[in-house]
Amino acid sequence: MNLQKLLISFGSAVALTLSGSAFGYYIDGGATNVGDLDTYVNDTGVLGSPEDEATWASSVLGFTVTYSYKSDPASFKSTDEDVNVIAVELLTSPGYFLVKDSTTSVLFKNVASLDWAVFSLEDYFGTKKLEEMELSHLTELDGGTVTVPEPGTLGLVGLGLVGLGLFRRRKSA
């Protein structure tokens, strides 16, 4: 009987840990959660057309990505928590996106929130404020919607499976 209580306690602790909310940046006075920082992949000088950007990104990644959308001009917004961290709403839920200013093109993997591009100006463009620079545009690459389960859902499913297993074991004993 003590083993059952221990397993239930352990299962509950695991479920609560998995269902905890992840960190995210916000815009518009906390009204919109844009997720966490996306993953830097590589950077280069200025590239020409969106097709040239997709060709370069494909050579960096080692597989073919396709151009899906170009926001020109894009609506770059500083996050509430850090003026250095910028968010841009994405239209095609791309796997990758490229941000360009007058001298640099930076490729990111879109991992935190597929609906938002989130990156640090200071880390990749060397400036601390959006007002201090001019970002040309944002190119979305390899578009397509991907469904990602939420950690809370996974935790609840796991807890349900543990409960069913314990119920079945108890019933058969």
C-alpha positions as CSV (number, residue, x, y, z in Angstrom):
1,M,0.0,0.0,0.0
2,N,2.9,2.4,0.8
3,L,4.4,1.6,-2.6
4,Q,1.1,2.7,-4.3
5,K,1.1,6.0,-2.4
6,L,4.8,6.6,-3.4
7,L,4.0,5.9,-7.1
8,I,1.0,8.2,-7.0
9,S,3.0,11.0,-5.4
10,F,5.9,10.5,-7.8
11,G,3.5,10.5,-10.8
12,S,1.8,13.7,-9.6
13,A,5.2,15.4,-9.1
14,V,6.3,14.4,-12.6
15,A,3.0,15.6,-14.1
16,L,3.2,19.0,-12.3
17,T,6.8,19.4,-13.4
18,L,5.9,18.6,-17.0
19,S,2.9,20.9,-17.1
20,G,4.7,23.9,-15.7
21,S,4.6,26.9,-18.0
22,A,7.6,27.7,-20.1
23,F,9.3,31.1,-20.1
24,G,8.3,33.4,-22.8
25,Y,8.6,37.0,-23.9
26,Y,5.6,39.3,-24.2
27,I,4.6,42.3,-26.3
28,D,1.8,44.9,-26.2
29,G,1.9,45.3,-22.4
30,G,1.8,41.6,-21.6
31,A,-1.2,40.9,-23.9
32,T,0.7,38.6,-26.3
33,N,3.1,35.8,-25.4
34,V,5.6,35.4,-28.3
35,G,7.6,32.5,-26.9
36,D,11.3,32.3,-26.1
37,L,14.3,33.0,-28.3
38,D,14.7,31.1,-31.5
39,T,17.9,29.3,-32.4
40,Y,20.7,31.1,-34.3
41,V,22.0,29.0,-37.2
42,N,24.4,31.2,-39.3
43,D,24.9,34.6,-40.8
44,T,26.4,36.1,-43.9
45,G,26.5,39.4,-45.8
46,V,23.6,40.9,-47.8
47,L,21.8,38.4,-50.1
48,G,19.7,39.4,-53.1
49,S,16.2,37.9,-53.6
50,P,14.3,35.7,-51.3
51,E,15.2,32.8,-53.6
52,D,18.9,33.6,-53.1
53,E,18.3,33.6,-49.4
54,A,16.6,30.2,-49.6
55,T,19.5,28.9,-51.7
56,W,22.1,30.1,-49.1
57,A,20.0,28.7,-46.2
58,S,19.8,25.3,-48.0
59,S,23.6,25.3,-48.4
60,V,24.1,26.1,-44.7
61,L,21.5,23.6,-43.4
62,G,22.5,20.7,-45.8
63,F,19.0,20.2,-47.1
64,T,16.6,22.1,-49.3
65,V,14.4,24.8,-47.8
66,T,11.9,26.8,-49.8
67,Y,10.9,30.5,-49.7
68,S,7.4,30.8,-48.4
69,Y,6.9,34.5,-47.5
70,K,8.7,37.8,-47.3
71,S,7.5,40.5,-44.8
72,D,8.8,43.8,-46.4
73,P,8.5,45.8,-44.3
74,A,8.1,43.6,-41.3
75,S,6.5,44.8,-38.1
76,F,9.5,44.4,-35.7
77,K,8.5,45.0,-32.0
78,S,10.6,45.2,-28.9
79,T,9.4,42.8,-26.1
80,D,8.1,44.1,-22.8
81,E,10.9,42.4,-20.9
82,D,13.9,43.5,-23.0
83,V,14.2,46.2,-25.6
84,N,17.1,44.1,-27.2
85,V,14.7,41.2,-27.9
86,I,12.6,41.6,-30.9
87,A,9.5,39.7,-32.0
88,V,7.9,39.6,-35.5
89,E,4.6,37.8,-36.2
90,L,5.0,35.1,-38.8
91,L,2.4,34.2,-41.4
92,T,3.4,30.7,-42.5
93,S,4.7,29.0,-39.3
94,P,8.0,28.5,-41.0
95,G,10.7,26.1,-39.9
96,Y,13.4,28.8,-40.5
97,F,13.4,32.5,-41.0
98,L,16.0,35.0,-42.1
99,V,16.3,38.6,-40.8
100,K,18.2,41.2,-42.9
101,D,19.6,44.7,-42.2
102,S,21.8,46.7,-44.6
103,T,24.9,44.6,-44.0
104,T,23.9,41.2,-42.5
105,S,21.5,38.4,-43.1
106,V,20.9,36.1,-40.1
107,L,19.3,32.7,-40.3
108,F,17.3,31.3,-37.4
109,K,15.6,28.0,-36.7
110,N,12.0,28.8,-35.5
111,V,11.6,26.6,-32.4
112,A,10.0,28.4,-29.5
113,S,6.7,29.6,-31.0
114,L,6.0,28.8,-34.7
115,D,3.8,31.9,-34.9
116,W,6.6,34.4,-33.8
117,A,10.2,35.1,-34.7
118,V,12.0,36.1,-31.6
119,F,15.7,37.1,-31.5
120,S,18.2,39.4,-29.8
121,L,19.4,42.5,-31.7
122,E,22.5,42.9,-29.6
123,D,23.6,39.3,-30.1
124,Y,23.3,39.3,-33.9
125,F,23.3,42.9,-35.2
126,G,25.4,44.6,-32.5
127,T,22.9,47.2,-31.5
128,K,20.9,47.5,-28.4
129,K,17.7,49.2,-29.6
130,L,15.4,48.7,-32.5
131,E,15.3,52.5,-33.0
132,E,19.1,52.5,-33.6
133,M,19.0,50.4,-36.7
134,E,17.0,49.6,-39.8
135,L,16.0,46.0,-40.4
136,S,15.2,45.5,-44.0
137,H,12.8,42.5,-43.9
138,L,12.1,39.0,-42.7
139,T,12.0,36.0,-45.0
140,E,10.1,32.9,-44.0
141,L,11.6,29.7,-45.2
142,D,10.2,26.1,-45.4
143,G,6.7,27.1,-44.3
144,G,4.0,24.8,-43.1
145,T,2.2,24.2,-39.9
146,V,3.6,21.8,-37.4
147,T,1.5,20.7,-34.4
148,V,3.6,20.6,-31.2
149,P,1.9,19.1,-28.1
150,E,2.0,21.3,-25.0
151,P,4.0,20.0,-22.0
152,G,0.8,20.3,-19.8
153,T,-1.1,17.9,-22.1
154,L,1.8,15.4,-22.0
155,G,1.9,15.6,-18.2
156,L,-1.8,15.0,-17.9
157,V,-1.7,12.0,-20.3
158,G,1.2,10.5,-18.3
159,L,-0.6,11.0,-15.1
160,G,-3.8,9.4,-16.6
161,L,-1.7,6.3,-17.8
162,V,-0.2,5.9,-14.3
163,G,-3.6,6.1,-12.7
164,L,-5.1,3.5,-15.1
165,G,-2.1,1.2,-14.5
166,L,-2.6,1.4,-10.7
167,F,-6.3,1.0,-11.0
168,R,-5.9,-2.1,-13.2
169,R,-3.3,-3.6,-10.9
170,R,-5.4,-3.0,-7.8
171,K,-8.5,-4.5,-9.5
172,S,-6.6,-7.6,-10.6
173,A,-5.2,-8.2,-7.1
